[in-house]
Amino acid sequence: MYKCTVIGISDSREQWFSPKIREIIRQGKVFSGGIRHHEIMNDFLPKEHVWIDITIPLSNVFNSYKAYDDIIIFASGDPLFFGFANTIQREVPECKITVHPYFNSIQMLAHRLCLPYHDIRFVSLTGRPWDKFDEALIKGETLIGVLTDKKKTPAIIRQRMREYGYDNYDMYVGECLGNDSEEAITKIGYKEDFSNNSSPTFAQPNCIILQQKVKKEQFFGIPENHFDLLDGRVNMITKAPIRLATLAALNLRNARVFWDIGFCTGSVSIEAKLQCPHLAIESFEIRPECQEIMATNMKRFGTPGINVHIGDFLTTDISTLPVPDAIFIGGHGGKLVEIVDKVVGHINSSIKDNRESEPKRERLIAINSVSEKSHNMMYEAAEKNNFTLISDNRITLNEHNSINIITFAI
């Protein structure tokens, strides 16, 4: 098995290396890195050397590595900071790795701004989804450092933030940091905006630091009258105390994936996302008019990343969706048993097909029952699927009908 020495470099064409690293390069024979890295390092390499470009698909790169015992790899900044050393550890865990890091780009931007960054939340959007970025925003992190890519640009990031009400951050953009001839830093104040016609473009590679200037109001139990409602019917929304008690019963802090079946106004999904921003949430609703209501409420309360599915749950294709750790059934149209059966079938098939890495995780399912009929249906579904009762608590709120919050372990 080959060994790898991974050396972090900047974008400068005038690299400085310690005597130790210079000696490693001088004695090397096989080198690898991106095309840009080869351009930067070409003058430092021995005359007789082999270079392996790191390109997609990476499987071809790692197959090429197998022909050699010792490879020196150049990577941008710190190879362990969302970098190629992480990829090697994942793809070739038996490989012996030595790392010689440089500053990562977000550190360099903080240095240029003379900005203490010990409390910064680091996020990468380079070929990655929005979830970790959304989580940082919802948590109200005061400093967020973001690695961008050609699709998730500073302008696109800024647009998403403002769409969901996160217009309380100054944005600093660092371009080509370390390249003396191309490096640039731009500040966009939190009160500034740019239209589609004037959106600035920034040279790649770039990164950003977001600095919170105004604290956003954060709810713990959103008042019902703050939501956009279905036909203005306040009784169609789960009341804040019931909502919080239900989410507590589902132990969402320890869940990864949450399904909200019958979301209506989206109050349960949105509250769950605000209280547990790490959750991946799949929300289902049969009424098409609720799609716009959900979108409005998501933007109002700053909860991007909730995946919305409109249509009859029983005919919705759920085969590719992540396996839920927690399920709330807020609406069932008299077909509660069938809905539970479909959820259980999805969980079991995912375990059988090895798509679920932790099949023994505790999974919880809950329903808020107002009528004796729905109460009985939930117990029928539980008995049919061998669920274990966790709790059945009856709560009366003001003049409203009593509600049973029923929770079972699947």
N, C-alpha and C positions, 0 to 999 in steps of 0.2 A: 504494500500500500504506500502510495506516495505521501510526501509531507509538503506542506505549503508554508511559505513565509509571505505574509500579507503586509504590504507597506502602504501606509496612507500618504497621499500627496495632495498638494493644493492645485489650483488652476494656473499657477504662475509658470512662466517659461524659464524662470531662474530659480530652480529648486535648491534648497539647502538641505544637506544630509549630514548627520553625525559621522565621524570616522567609522564607527561600527557598521552603520547601514551602507556606507560607501563600499566597505569591504565585502559585505554580503552581495551587493550588486556586482562588484568586480569579479567575484568568484562564480557568479551564476551563469547558467547556460540556457535555461528555459524560463521564459517570462510570459506573463499574461496580463490582460487588462482590456479596458475599452479602447476603441479606436482613438478617442481623444487622449487617453493616457499614453498610448504609443507615441503620438505626436509630441507630447510633453517630454517623455522619457528617452526618446530615441538617441539623443546625444550622450546620454549617461550609460548606455548599454554597451557591453563588450562587442567587438566587431563581429565575431562569430557567435550569433545567438539565435535561438528559436523563439518566435513570438506567436502566441495563441490568442486571437481576438475573442473577447467575451461578447457573444451575440446570442440572440434568441434563435432556436431553442437551446436552453442551457444544458440539456441532456447531451447535445453534441460536444459542448465544451468539456464536460466532465469525462466523456468518452475519450477525448483527445488527451486529457491529463493522464489517463491510465498508462500511456506509453512511457511515462517518465517517473523517476523516483523523487525528484526534488524540483519544485516549481516556485518561482517568485512572482507574486501577483501584486499589481498596483491597483489601488482603489482610492476613491475620493475621500478625503478627510479621515474620519475614524471608521475603519472597516467593520467595527462592531456596533456602529450606530446606524441601524437600518441598512447595513452594508453587506459586502460580498462575503465577509468572514461568517456572518450569520447563515448565508446561503450554503456555504461549504459545510458548516456544522449540521445543517438540516439534511443536505443531500448525501454527504459522505461523512457520517458521524465518526467513523474510525480513523479519519485523516488526522494526522498530528499537525496542529496549526500554531504558528508563532505570529504575533501581531505587533507591528510597530506603527502606532497611530499618529495622525496629525489632527489639528483642530477640525471639527465638523463645521459645516457652513453656517449653522445657526449660532454656534459659538463665535465664529468670526464676525457675524453680523452684530451680535451683542458687544463684541470688542470694539467694533467701529462706532457703535452708539454709546460706548462707555456705560453700558446698561448691566447692572448686576443681574445674573440669571439663575441664581441658586434655587429660585422657586418656580422656574419655568416648566410648563407641561409640553413635552416634545410629542409631535404628531407627524407621521409621514402620510402624505397623499400621493406619493410616487407609485403609481400602479396599484393603489389600494383604494378601498371604498371609503365613504364619508364617516363611518360609524365612530371612530375614535375622535375625529375632529368635532362631530356633533356632541359627543359626550363631554368634551372639554368646554364647549360653549354652554351647554345646559348646566354644568357644574359651576359655571361662573369663574373659571380660572382667570387669575389676574394677568398672567403672562402665558402666551401660547406660541411656541415656535413650530413652524410648519414647513416641511419639505414639499415642494410642488412638483408638477410635471407638465407636459405639453397640453394636457386636457384640463387638469385642475390648476388653472393659472391664477395669479393674484386677482385678476378681474372677475373670474368665475367664482372664486372663493368669496370675494367681497359682495358679489351679487347674491349668493346664497345666504350670507350672514344678514344682509339687509332684508331679504325676503322673509326671514323668520324672526325679525326684530332685534337682531344683534348688531345694532348700529352704535354700540357703546365702546368700540375699540379703535384706537389709532393703529394703522397698519404701516409697518416698515418693510420695504422690499429691498433685498440685497441681490444684485445681479453680478454674476461672474466673479464672485469674491475670491481674492487671491491673484487674479489676473490684473496686473497693474494698468494695462492699457485699456481694459474693458470694464473694470469694476465700477459699479454705480450703486448709490443708495437713494431711495425715494421714500418720503413720508407722505401718507394720505391720512389726514386728520379724521377723527370719528364723525365730525359734522360735514365733511366733504363727501360728495358723491360724483359719479360720472355717468353720463348717459351712454347708450350704445354707440353713439357717434363719436364720443370722446374718450372711450375706454382706453387707457394707456396699455401698450404692450411692453413686455420686459424681456430682455435677452435671457436665453437659457444657458447654463442652469441658474435658477434663482430660488430664493427661500424667503420666508416672511416671519416677522415677529409681530404678534398682536398684543397691544398693551391696553388693558381695560382702563377707561377714563371715568365711566359712570357705572355705578352698581345697578344692575337690573333687579326689579322686584321679583322675589321668588316665593311661590306659594307652597303651603303644606295643607292641601285640601282646598281646591279652587272653588269659590262660591258658584252656585248653579247659575245665577243671573249673569255671570261673566261669559258664559258659553253662547254661541249661536245655537239655536234650538230647532228641532224639527217641528215646523208649523207653529212655532211659539209655545209648544206644550211643555211647560216646566216639569210636569209629572213624568215625562219620557226620559228624564235624566237621572242617573244614580246620584243621590245626594252625597255631599262631601263626607260626612261622618261614616255613612255606609260604604262609600267608595274606599276610604282609607282602611276601614276594618276588613274589607274584602281583600285588598291588596296585601295587608298584613297576614291574613290567613293563608295566602298563597306563597308566603315566604320568598318574595321576589328578590330580596337582597342576595339570595343564594341561587337564583335561577339565571339561566343564560338566554332562554328563548321563551317568550310569552305569547300565547294566542288569546285574542279577544274576539269571541264569536257572537255576533249581533251587537256591533258597537254603537249604532244609532248616531249620537252626537259626537262620539269619540272620547267622552269624559274619562272612562276607565283607562283606555290606552294612553291618553295624554297624561293623566295623573301618574300612571306607571312609569312613563318615560321621564317625567320630571323628577320623580323620587328615586328612580333606578336608571340613570342614563345609559348604563352599560347594556341594557336589555335589547335584544333583537325582538321586535314586536311585529307580529302578523295579525292584522285586524280584518274581520269579515262582516259583511252586512248585505242583506238581500235587497234593500231599497236603494235604487240608484240615486235618489235625491240626497241621500246621506253622504255621497262622495264629496260634493261641494261643501257641505256642512263640516265634514271632517277636515278638509283642506283649509277652510277658513279658521277653524279652531286650532289646528296645528300651527299655523302662522301666528295666530294671536298669542299663543302661549309658548312659542319658541321650541317646538318639538319636531325637528326634521328627523327623517329616517324611519318613520312608521310605515310599514308596507300595507297598503289598502287593497282589499279584494272585494269587488262588488258582484253579487249574484247569490244564488241559492247555495249554501255551504255544501249540501248533499250532492250537488252536481259539479262543484268546483274541483279542479285538479289540484290536489295538494301533494302529489307524489314527490315533487322536487323541493318542497319547503323544509326548512330546518325542523328538527324534532322538538316539540315543546317540552319544557320542564314544568310550566304552569299554564293552566287553561281556565279562562273564565267564560261561562256561557251566560250572556246577558239577554239573549233572545233566541227562541227556538221554534216558535210557531207550532207548538204541540208535538214536535218531532225530536224531543230531547234524547230519547233512547237511541234513535238512529244517528244523531249527531255524535253522541258519546261513542257509539260503536265505530263510527268512521275515524274518530281521533285515535282510539285504541288500536284500530287496524293499521293506521299510519305508523304509530310508534312500534308496533310489533314487526311490521315489515321492514322498517329501518334497522331494527336490531338484527333481524334475520339476514339482511343484506349487508351487514357490517358497515352501514352508513352512520351508525351511532356509536361513538367511541366509548361512551360510559353507560352501557345498558342498565346498570344497577342503580343509577341515580334515582333519588326519590322524586316522583312527579306528582303534582297536586292539581286537582280539578275542583272548581268551586262554582256554585250557582246561588243567586239571591232569589229565594222563593217567597212569593207573596201569597200564592194560593195553595190549597191542600193538594190540588191536582199536580202542580209542578213539583211539589215536595215528594209526592209519591213516585212520580216519574224518575226523579233523581235517584231515589233509593232502588227503584227497579233496575235502572241502568247500572248502578253500583253492584247490586247482587249478581246481575248477569255477567259482569266483567271481573268479579272477585275483588272489588275495591275494599280498602280499609277505611272506616270512618275516622276522621281526625277531629272534627267538631261540627256541631249543629247548634248555632247560637241564635236566639230570637231577640231582635232589637226593635224597639218602637221609638220613632223619631217624631216629636211634636204630635200633630194631629194626623199624621200619615199612618197607613196600615202597617201592622207589624211585618217584619221581614226576617226570614231565616237565612243566615249565611251558612251554607252547608259546604263542607270541605272534605274530600276524600283523597287518599293516597292511591295512585294507580299501581 
